[in-house]
Amino acid sequence: MCNHKDLEEMNSSVSKSTMEISLHKEFQKKIDRDEKIEPKDFMPEAYRKTLVRQIGQHAHSEVVGMLPEGNWITRAPTLKRKLSLLAKVQDEAGHGLYLYCAAETLGKSRLEMTEELLSGKAKYSSIFNYPTPTWADIGAIGWLVDGAAIMNQIPLCRCSYGPYARAMIRICKEESFHQRQGYEIMLTLAQGTKEQKDMAQRALNRWWWPSIMMFGPSDKDSPNTQTSVKWKIKRYTNDELREKFIDAIVPQAKKIGLSIPDKDLKWDKKLNKGSGGYTHGKIDWDEFWRVVKGNGPMNNERISTKRKAWHEGLWVRNAARAYALKKQSTVVAAE
C-alpha cells in the first residue's frame, strides 16, 4: 500500500506532467497562429537546441565566409572594387555579431560558441571550404553563394523565434546587395575579352555544384527538416529551396551568356503545378559529406586562420574587459 507521502509524490508528478503537456500544446498553438516565440516564453528543450545549433552554425558561416573574400581585398582590380569588397566583408562580420547575439538569448554564450567552432565541434557552411583562385571566383561567390543564402534566409525573416527573425531582416537586405554586386562582376567579365569570359565560366563551373549543395542534404536524408518546418523555424524544405534557387539562377546565367555546368539540366513544364521548373543532374553527396566532415580543399586553412586570429586578438579582448571593469567601478564609486 502507498503511504501518504507516496501519494503526494505521485500526485505531484502527475500534475507536473499534465502541466508540461499543456505548455507544449499551447506552444504549438502559438506557432500555428504565426505568433513569435520570445526568449522568456516557454519553449521545448528540443526547440531551443535546434535553434542554438542552427543560429550558431549560421553565425559561424558569416565570420568564416569573410576569409575567402578578405584575401582578395588587396588584389581586387580597381579601387572601386576594393572599397565594395571591403564593405561587403565588414557586412558579413556584422551579420555574425547579430546572429551570435540572437543565439545568446537562448542561453549560449558567444565565448562557448567560438570555442566550439575553433575546436571543430561546431559546423559552418561547407561552401567556404573551397578556394578562390581568380577574381571571377569573388563574383561567383556573390552571385551564387549569396544568392543561395538569400533564398534560404528570406523565409527566416518569418521564423517563429523572434530574435532570429528580426536579425534576418537586416541581414537579408545587405545580402541582396551582395548578390547584385557579385552578378555585376560576372556580367562585366562576361562582356569583356575572351579570356575574361572564360575566367567567369570556369568560376561558375567551380561554384555551381557546391552552391546547390548549400541547402543541405536531400529531404529524405535530412531528419531534422520536418520538425523545423513544423515549428516554423524553416518555412521550406531543403529540396524546395534548392529548386527555387536553380529556377532563379538559370535564366540569369543565360542573360549574361554563361552556361550552367549540368548536362542533365532540363525544363519541365509539369513542375510547380504546371508553371514549370528545372530538373537537375545527380548531386555528388559523397563530396558534400567529405567537406562537411573536414576533408575539403580549405577546411584546415580556414580553421587555422580563425584560431590564429583568436589568439592574436586576446590582448584586445583583455583590454576591453579591463576597460569595462574600470568603467563599472567608477560608476559604483560615484553612487
N, C-alpha and C positions, 0 to 999 in steps of 0.2 A: 504493500500500500504506500501511496505517496503521502508524505507529511506536508504540513502547511507551507514550509519553506520551498519544497519541491514544486508545489502547485503554483506558488508565486513566481518562481523562476520560469515555469512553463508558460504561464500567462504573459509574463513579460516578454518572453521570446516570441510568442505568437503575435503579440501587439507590435513588436518591432518589425517582424516580418510583414505584417499587414500594412504598416505604415510605409515600409520600403516599397512594397508593390504599388501602393497608392502614389508615391512620389515618382516612380518610374512611369506609371501610366500618365500622370499629369505632365511629366517631362515630354513624353512623346506627343501628347495632345498639343502642347505648346509648339513643338517642332512642326506638327501638321498644320497649325494655324499660321505658319510662317512668322512666328514671333522669335525675337533674338534671345539667345541664352547669354546671360551676363556672368562675370566672374563669381559673384556672390550667390548666384542661383544654384539650386540643386542640379547636379548632373551625375549620371552613372560614371563609375570609375573608368569603364571601358571607353566612354566618350571622351573623357579627359585625356586618357593615354593616347588615343587615336589623334587627338588634336596636337598634343605635345610632340608626337612623332612627326606629324605632317608639317606643322608650323616650323619645328626645329630644322627639319630637312630643307624646307623652303628657304629659311634664313641662311643656312649653310651654303645653299646653292647660289644665293645672291653674292655672298662675300667671296666664295671660291670662283664664281663667274667673273669677278673683276680681273683675275690673273691673266687669262689668255689675251684679253683686250688691253690690259695695262701694259703688257710687254710691247705693244705697238704704238704707244703714245709718242715716243721719241722717234719712231720710224714712219709715222704717217706722212703721206706725200706732200701736204701743204699745211700752212699754219691754221687755216680754217678747219682742216680735218683733225689736226692735233687738238684744237680747242673743243671741237664737238666730241671727240673720243674721251678727252679728259672729263668733260661734263657728264658723259654717259657713265663712266666708271665711278664718279662721285655719286651719281644717282643710285647705282647698284649698292654702294656702301650704305646709303640712307635706307634703301629697301631692307637690307639686312637688319638694321637697327630697329625699324618699325616692327619687323617680324619677331625679333628677339624680345621686344617689349610685349608683344601680344602673347608670346609663349610664357613670359614671366607672370602674367595674370593667372596662369594655370598652376603656379607653384613651382616652376622650374627656373632656376637661376641662370643668368647668361653665362656665368663662370662655368657652371656644370655642363651646359650645352657646348661651350667652347672646348672644354676638356674632353668631352665625348667625341667631338669632331677630330681633334688632334690625335686622339688615341686610336682612331679608326672605328670606334664603336658606332658612331652616328654616320649616316649616309648623306650624300648630296647628289644632285643630278649628275648622272653618268656622262652627260653631253660635254661636260667641261674637262673630261679626261682625254680629249683629242687635241692634236697640235694645230697651230695656226701658222703655216709656213709662208703665206703670202698676204698682201694687203686685201686681196679678194676674200680671204677667209674671214676678215673682220666684217666685210659686207654680208657674207653668208650667215654669220652669227646673228647680226642684227635682223636680217630679213627672216631667216628660218628659225633660229633658236628663240629669239624674242617673239617671233610670230607664233610659235608653238606655245610659248609661255603665256601670251595674251589669250590664246584660245582656251587654255586651261584656267587662267586666272580671272577672266571676266565673270564666269559663273560664281567664283569665290567671293565676289562683291555681295552676293546674296547668301553667303554661308550662314548657317544657323548660329555660329558663335560670333557675337557682336564685335569684340576687339579685332578679330581676324578679318571680318568683313569690312570694317571701317579702314583698316590698314590697306586693304587691297584696292580701295577706291583711288587713292593717290598713286599707288604703285602702277595700276593699270594705265592711268593717264600718261605716266612717264614711259612705260614700256611701249605704248602705242607710238610715241615719238621715236623711240629707239628703233622700232621696226621700220618706220618710214626712212629713217637715216640709213639703215643698212640696205634697204631696197634701192635707195638713190645711189649708193656706192656701186651696187651691182649694175644698175641702169647705166651709169657713167662708163663703167668698164665695158659693158656690152656694146655701147655705141662708139667705143674707142677703136684702137688698132686691132688687128687680128690677134696679136699677142695678148692684148688686154682682155679681149672677149674670151680667148682660150683659157686665160687665167681664171676668169669668172666662172666658166663652165666647169673647170677642174675643181674649184671650190664648192660649187653646187654638188658635184659628184661626191665629194668627200663628206658633205654635211647632210645630204638628203636622208639617208637611212638612219643615222644617229638622231636626226631631228624627229622622225616619226616614231622612233623608239622612246622619245622623251615622255610620251603619255603613259608609259608603263606597260607591263605585260598585258596580253590579251585578257579579256574579261574572264574567260574560263580558267585562267591561271592567276587570277587576282582575287583571292578570297575575301579581302577587306573591302572591296569596291561596293558590294551591295549594302553592307552595313553603313558605309559612309554616305551612300545615296539615301538610305532610309532616314538617317539623322540629318540629312541636308547639309552635311559638310561638303559633299560633292553634289553637283546637280546632274552631271552626266557621267557615264562610264568611260573607261579608257578608250575603248574602241569607238564609241560615239564621237569623242573629241578628236581622235585620230582622223576619222573620216571627214569631219568638218574642216580640219586643217588641210588635208590633201585637196579637198574641193576648192578651198580658197587659194592655195598656192599655185596649183597647176596653171590656171589662166594668167596669173601674174608672171610666171616664168615664160609663157608663150608670148606675152606682150613685149618682153624685152629680148626675145629671140634666143632664149636658153632652153635646153631640153632636160626634162626630168629623167634621171638615170634609172628607169624602171621599164624594161621592155614589155612587162605584163600589165602596165597601166592602161586601163580601158574605161571608156564612158559607158555607163549602164543606165539607160533611161528609166528602168523599172525601180531603181533605188529611191529612197526618201519619199515613199508614197506616190511615185510617178513623176516627181520633179527631177529625178536623175542624180547621179553621183559617180565618182570614180571607184573602180576596184583596183587594187594594187597587188604587186607581186609578193612573194613569200618573204617575211622578215626573218633575218638571221638572229633568232633569240639566243643562240649559243654565244654570239658576240656580246649581246646585251648583258647576259648574266656574267660573262667573263669580266667585263668592265666594271659592273656593279660590285663584283667580289674583289676588286682591287688590282686586276691584271690588265688594265687598259694602257694605252701608249704613254699617258701622262699622269697616272694615279700617284705614283711615288713622288714625282716632282711637285705636283700641286700641294700635297700634304706637307712635304718637306719645306716648301716655301711658306706655308701658313705657320708651321712650327717655328721657323726662323724669325718670322715677323712677330710672333707671340713672345718669344724670348727676348728679342731686341727691344720690344716695347714695354718690358717690365718696368724700367725706370720711369716711364711716362705714367703708368698706372699707379706706381708708388707715390710719385709726386702729386698726382691728382688726389689720391687718398689722403695724403698728408695735408694738402691744402684744405680739403673738405673738413677734416677733423679740426684744423686750426680755426676755420671759419665758424664751425659749430661751437667750439669752446669760447670764442669771442662773443657769440650771441648769448650763450649761457651766462657768461660773466657780466654782460650788460644788463641782464634781467635781475 
